Amino acid sequence: MGIAITGSKPVHLGIYRELSKSGIVALVLISVLGGYLAGHPFEQPLDGLRLLVTLLGVLGVAAGSSALNHWQDREMDARMPRTAKRPIPSGRISEGHALAFAFGAMAIGLSLLALLSWKLVALAALAIFSYNVLYTLWWKRTMPFAAVPGALPGALPILMGYAAADGNVLTPGGIYLFAILFFWQMPHFWVLALRFTDDYAKGGVPTLPVAHGTRLTVGQIVVWCLAYCALALGAPLFIRVGAMYLAVAIAVSAKILWELRAFARAGDEIANPGSKLWLRFFLWVNFSLIGYVGGVVADLWSVYLIRHVKAAETVVASPYEFPEERAYTKSDRGFSKYGAASLHGKKKVVLTFDDGPDPKRAPMLLDVLKKYGVHATFFMVGDKVDAESEPVIRRELREGHLVAAHSLHHRNSNDLSEKAFKLDLWTSLSKLFPSMAEEGVFQKEVYFRFPFGAYGAPAYNQMNTLRSLSYEKYGENCINFVFWNVDSDDWVPSMTSQKIVDGVMAQLEGGTAYEHVLRNGKYELRAYHVNPATAPKGGVILMHEIHDRSLAAVPLLIERLERAGYEIVPLNSVKEYSFAGKTCQLRK
């Protein structure tokens, strides 16, 4: 099959694949996929559409950037036997046709990424600029050590994948994966540079072997390879991986170091055109990247799946059944019925934070709350409660905050059977009890918040299940579900701390607020005027502890509320969420 542009030669699709450097692009997409899976927040369902758009966007950018590199290097390629048969120097595609394809592919890729986040567009633009401008036109042509700064564009795709899933760019996990890919490129490229030293010399490219010889190049490969393996073994310092990853990393590192030893001892023989001494080490270096990145992904996902299975196996529903006070019916759907109307007009608000515990951000948030003397309620995702996060929960209890459940896996409860929901609910609550026991705290108040607010209408049978579970465990109605009537929308990536504060105050007092609108697969902000206030002078405020923008907004919000004469009160002081007159002791 061929495609022809007026005034140009027909071009077969295979030429486009060659022009795009399809092998390299495939590796780029694999790195994006690895980054996305590693950065995926496990409390949320995997967003397959977002992943697909990310991959297609990066595909366009990578293919276009590679084609542009072909056009930029066309004269140099014609001088080197290894590259003389590429599409442009061989005359199989015209220069103008190749350039049009390059810019067209990049434009499509950037447009797709813009549907998701301008952060991804910025990272893609940085990759294009650093590769096609800095590396291709400057570093590669003048610097023997060009591979070092030139590793930047090669490492950015895995960071883009991580950022697409996590929503943030500068995270420890994303930066770690970026560093792994960055360090890997030096031994990878310099081994190839040794193999094709004569070609690069003919092309006028001052690679390290061309400029400084085999011995220095091998020495640099040894240094960077050792640093690469050390970084891989230090992964637990940056990303939450455990024994499975370490077992893989130790085995892979041992093999790499063994092959490095043989490679380094070969000396000048490596550079001989007929030598295969380079190939074994080169293949193992490439395999190691799959082992390190794949090991991170496998470890993270296996921990999640194992916890999920263990929870289902170890939690047994109570055999006791007690009559409910009143069965909920279809007319009880809609969480607006269960807000905090008693706060309206009182200039009193409750601060609540979902999706914790976050060992990184929660301590900073607690410092802010302590500074202002404010107490809040933290709704925890049970699957996040572990040895690292339990000290955070204990501190929250010590400092007078309330801790509550937000499900085990942050799944929409409407999608669960009643039995599955009961197991999910009780397991998520049970995750909090050890911290209470450790601190010697008896928190009578047991609260639960439906993930996503069950989209405004949790199934009434699930509310009945919650009530039934309460009677089974306590003998009375002691599990209260908590909604909100002031939504900060702090989870929307394009929100800023100031807009979060403005939106909250608008819902309380009237004024300009911001709502998220899904357009072309991307959430956008739309300003609108609130009049009258939807939560007039009082209510329960929903925020999240897992976003930096939320953390930045909290002190601004507290000060704004105080200036407006509001009092921030604990949840258990609100009439609708009071447990007055109840014992709420677990049944033996």
N, C-alpha and C positions, 0 to 999 in steps of 0.2 A: 504494500500500500504506500502511495506517495502523496505528498502535499506540495502544491506549487504556489508561489507568490509571484504576482505579475513581474516579469522582468528577471526572474531568478530561476535556478535549476529546480526540478522536482526533488523533494527531500523525503526519504523514507523515514518511518517512525524510529527505526533502529538508530538513525543518525542523531535524532533528538535524545535518545537514551544515552548515546555515547557523549554527546555534547553536554548532557546534564551530569556526567560522571555517575551513572546509576549505582555503581557499587558503593561509592562514597556516600551518596544520598541515602542508600539503604541503611548504612551504618549510622548516619545522622538520625534517621527515623527510629532506629532501634534505641539509640541513646535518649531520644525524646520520650519514647514509650517507657523506658526504664525510669527516667526522671519523674514522669507522671505517676506511675504506679508507686514509686517510693514516696512521693509527696502527697498522695491521696489521703485526705482526712477520713479515717476509718469510721467515724461516727456518722458519715453521710454515705448514701448510695453512690456507687461509681457512676459518674456522668459520662456515658458512652458517647453522646453527641459532642460534648465539649472535647473529649479526647480525639474524636475523629476530625473535628475542625482544626484542632491544634496540629495534628499530623499533616493534614492537607495544607495548612498554612505554611508549616516548616518545609514541606515538600516543594511548594512553589518557590520559596525563598532560596532553599538550597540548590534546586535545579537551576534557577535563574542566575544565582551567584556563580555557580560552576561554569555555566555557559559564558558568562561575562569574563571569567578567568581564561577560558579558551580563547576568546577574542583578544584579550589583553596580551596573552603569551604567544599569539600566532606566529610572530617572527622568530621568537626564541625556540618554539616547538619545531619549526622548520629546520633548525640547525642540529637538532638532536635525533639520532636514529630511533630512540625509544618513543618519541612523540611525533615524528614526522608524518605518521599516518593518521593523525587526528583529523577530525572533519574539516577544519578550516585550512590548515597547511596542505592537506591532500586535495583540496578543491571540491570536496563532496558537498559543501554548503558554502554559500557566499558569506562574506563578512557582514554585510548588512542584514541578511536573513538571520544569522546567528545573534547579532546584537538585538534585533527586534524580539526574538524568542527570549533572550535573557531578560530584557526589561519587562516584557509581558508576563513572564512567569513570576518575577519578583513582585510585580504590582498585584497580581492575583493573590500571591501568598500573604503579602502585607495586608491586603483588604480582608482576608479571612481572619487573620490574627487580630485585626482591629475590631472584629465582632466580639471578641472575647475580652481583650484588655489592652490598653495602650502601653502597659508595661511590657507585654510580649512584643508589641510593635517596636518599642525602644530597644529591646534586646536584639531583635532581628536586624534592626537598622545598624546597631553596633557591630553585629557579626558581618554584615555586608561591608561596612566602612573599613573595619579592621582587616578583612580578608582581601577585598578587591582594591582598596586604596593603599592602606599602610603596608600590608604584606606583599601583595603582588607588584605594586609599582615602586616600592621603596625598600622594605626590609630584605626581601628575597634577593634583590638585585645588588645590594650593597653590603649586607651584614652576614658574616659566617655563622653567627648565632641567631639568625633570623627565626629559627624554629621555636625559640623560647617565647618572644612576644607573639609569634605567629600561631602559637597554640591557643591563644585567646578565642578566635572565632571557632576553632574546632571543639572547644569545651563549652561554649555557650548553649548549644542545643539541649544538653541534659538539664541545664539550669532553666531553660525555657519550659521544658516538660514539667519540672518540679514546680515552677511558679504557676503554670497553668492549672495545676491541681490544687496547690496550697493557697494561691491567691497572693502570696508575698514573694519577693525576689531575694531579699537578704535574710535567709533563714539558715541555721546551722546545717541542716540536711542538704539543702540545695547547694550551698557553698562547698560542702564536703564533696559531693558528687562532681561538681565543677572542677575541684582541685584534682580528683582522681583522674579525670579525663585530661586535664591539663598536663599533669606529670607524665602520663602514659605516652603522650605524643613525642617527647624527646627521644626515648629509645626507639620508638616505632619509626620515626622519620630518619634518624641518623643511621640506622641499620640500612634503610633503603638508599640513603645518600652514599654509604660505603659501597653498596652493591653497584650503583650506577655513577660512580665517581667520574669516569671518562665522559659519560653523556652530559653530566652537569658542567664539566669543564668546557666541552665543545659549545654548550649553550651559553657560556659566559655567566653561569650562576655560581657565586662564590660560597658554596656550601662548606660546612665544617671540614669534611675530608679534602675538598679541593684547596681550601685556604691553609689548613694546618696539618693535614696528613692523617694517616690511619691511627697512629698511636694516641694522639690527643683526642681524636673522636671516640675511640674505644674507652678512654678514661672518662670522658664526659658521659658516655652511655652507662658506665658502671655507677657513677655518682647519681645520675638521675634515676636509674633503676632501683638503687638502694633506697632513695628517698620515696620513690613510688611505692615500694613494698612496705616501708615504714608507715606511710600514710594509710595504706590499706589496713594494716594491722591496728592502727589507731582509730579506726572507724567508731568504736563505742564512745569515744570522747565527743563526737559530733552528732551522731545519729543513733536512735534507739534500736540497736541490734544486739543479739545475744550469742548463745553458744553455737547455734547453727551457722551463723555467718563466720564466727571466729574459726570454726573447724574448716570451712571452705577456704578462708583467707590464709590460714597457716599452711594448709596443703599446697595451695597455689603459689604462695610466696616461696615455700621451700623448693618447689620445682623450678620457679623462675630463677632463684639464686643459684641452683645447681647448673642450669643451662647458661646463666651469665658467667659462671666460673669457666666453663668450657669455651664459651665465646671469647672471653678476655684472654685466655691462654693461647688462643690461636694466633694472635698477633697480626703481623702484616699479611699473612696468608688469607685473611678474610677478604681483602680488597681484590684478590685475583679474580678476573672475569669468570673463570670456570669453576670457582670455588662454591660449594654449597654449605660451607660452615655457618654462614649467616642465616640460612633459611630456618633451621630448627629453632634457634633463639627467637627469630622474628615471629614465627608462628605461635610460640608459647607466650610471647609478650602480648600478642593479639588475643589469645585465648584467656589470658589473665584478666583482661578488661571485662570479658563476659563473666568470668568467675566472680570478680569483685562486685560489679554492679548487679549482676544477677543474684549474687549472694545476699546483698542488701535487700533487694525486692522480695526474694524468697523468705528471708528471715522475718521481715515486717509482716508479710501476709500470712505466714504460718502461725505467728504468734496470735494474730487476730482470729484465724480460723480455729486454732486450738482452744483459745478462750471461749469462743462461741460454742464449740462442742462440749467443753467441760461444763459450761453453765447449764446446757441442756441436760447433761447427764447427772449433775450433782444436786440440782435443786428439785425437790419433790414437793408438789403442792400438798397443803395440809388436808387431811381427810375430813376435817370439821366443816360443817355447813351450818350457817345461822341465818335466820330470817333477816331480810333487809328492811331498813326503815321505810323506804319507798323505792320502788323500781323506777328507774328512768325510762322515759318513752321517747318516741321520735320528736315530740314537741320540745324536748329538752336539748336538742342539738343547737350548737352555736355558743361559743364561749363568752359572748357579750352578756349572757345571762348570769355568768359567774365571775364578774369583775369585782370591783371593790366600791360599790356605790356609796358605802358609808363614808368614804373619803372625799366625795365630791363636795366642793365648797368649803372644805376644812383647811385648805392649803397644807395638806399632808400627802406625802408620797412615799412609796416603798421602792427601794432599789433592788433589782434581782439580776443575776448574771447566770447565763446558760452556758452549756457545753464544756465546762471544766471537768476535772481539775487540770489546769495548765501550769506545770512546774516552773515554767519560765516567766510567764506574765503574772500569775496569781500573787506571788510575793510582792511584786511592785504595786499591784492593785491594792493589796492589804496595807501596804505602807501609806498609800494615799488615803484610804478610808480611816486609818488610825490617826493620821495627821488632822483630819477634819472631825474626828469623833463620830463617825457615821457607821451604822451597822447595816448589813445587807444579807440577802439570802442567795446562796450559791446552789444551782441545780446541776448535779454531777451526772455525766455519762459513765455508767458503771464500768464499761470496758476500758476507761482511762484510769481507773483507780488501781494503782500498783505501788510497789515499794518506793518508787521515785516521787509519786504524787501524794502519798498518804501523809507525809509531814506537812504538806500544804493544808490538807483537811483538818489535821489536828490544830494547826495554828488558827484556822478560821474558828474552830470551836473554842479555843482558849480566849480568843479576842471578842467573843460574844456574838459571832455571826451564826446564822442558821444554815445548816447544810440539808440538801434535799435531793431527790432522785429525778433524773431526766431520761430514764430508760437505760437499758443495758447497751444497745448498739445504735441508738438514735435512728431507729426505723419508725416509719409511720405506723402507729398502732392500728389504724383502720385496715391495714393489710395483714394483720396477724389474726390467727384464730384466738378464741377466748382463752384456751389453754396456754397457747404460746405467749399471749399477752400477760397472763397471770405469772408465768415463769419469768418473763422479762422484767416485769414490775418488781416482783419480790427479790429477784437476784440483784437488781440495781439498788434497792433499798438495803439489802443485806451487806453490800459492799461498804456501806458507811458505818456499820455497827462496830467493827474493830477499832476504828479511830475514836469513836465515842468511848469505848471501853478503855482505851489507852489513856485518854485524857480524864477519865472518871466523870464524864459528862452524861447526864440523862436528858436527852432532848425529847420531851414529850411530843412535840409537834412533828408529825411525819407528813411531808409534803411531796407531791409528785406533779411534774409538768409534762404534758404530752409533747413529744417531739413535733416540731413545726406547728404546735398548737393544734395538731391533727387537722391542719389547714382550716381552722376556724370552726370545725364541727366534728369533734371526736365521736365515733360511733356510740350511741347510747348504750349498746350492750357492753362496750368496753368500760363505760362508767359504772355499769352494774357489776362488772367483773371486779373493778377496783373496790367497790363497796363490799362485795362478797368476800374478797381477800381480807379486808379490814376486819370483818367479823370472825373470819377463820383464825387470824393471828392475834387479835386483841380482845375479841368478844364484844366490841363496840365500834362505832364509826370513828376511826382514828387515822385514816389516810385521806388527806384533803388534797384535791387537785387544784392547782393554781394557774390561772391564766394572767392576762395583762390587759390594760386598756390604753397604755402609752407605749407605742413601738418605736424604738430609737432608729430602727433600720440600719444599725451599725454593721450588719453583716454584708451590706452592699459594698463591693470594692471601691466604687467611685465616691462613696461618702467621705467627708472630712470630719475632723473632730468638731469644728465649729458648726457645720451643718447638722451634725448629730444633736448638738445642744439646741440649736434653733428649732429643729423639728420637734424635740421633746417639749420645749416651752410653748410652741404653737399649739400642740395638742392640749396643753393645760390652760393656756390663756388666750389662744387665738393668735393668728399671725401667719408668717410664711413657713411652710413645712416642705418636705421633700418626699416624694414617693418613688418607688422603683417600678419601672415599666419595662417589660420584656419586649425587646424589639430586635428582630433578626438574630435571635439566639443570644442577645446580650442585654444585661440589665443596664438601663439608663435612668438617670435622675430627672424628675420633672418637678419644678417648683409649683406650688399651689397655695392658695390662701385658705386658712382654716377659720371659719366664722359661721356659727359659734364654735367654741372649743369642744372637741370630742370627749375630753376627760376634764370637765370644768373644775379647775382649781383642786385637783386631787386624783391620785390613782396609783396603779402598780406599773412601774417602768421596766420594760424588758431591754436588757443589754446582754453582751456576750464578753467573756473574759479572754477569748482566744485571738482577738485582733488588736494590733498596735493602735489603730485609730480609736478603738473603744477606750483603751487605757489612757490615751491622751485626752479624751473627751471628759473623763470622770471628774477631774478637779475643776474643769471649766463649768461642768454642769452643777456640781455642788455649790460653787461660788455664785452661779447665776440663780439657783434656787434660793439660796440664803438671801441674796439681794432682793429677791421678789417676795420675801417673807414666808417661804415654805419651810416646813419641818420634815426631815427625813426620818421616818419611823420604822421599827422592825415589823416584819410581816405578821408575827404572832400577836401584835397589838391591834390588828385590824379585825373588826367585828366578824367579817365573813370567814376569816381564817383563824379564829380563836378556838382554843381547846379547853376553855374554862369549864370546870365541872366534870372533866373526864380524867380518868386515871391513865389510860393508854399504856398499860404494862403488857409486855408480850406474854402470851400464854405459855406455860411450861410444857 
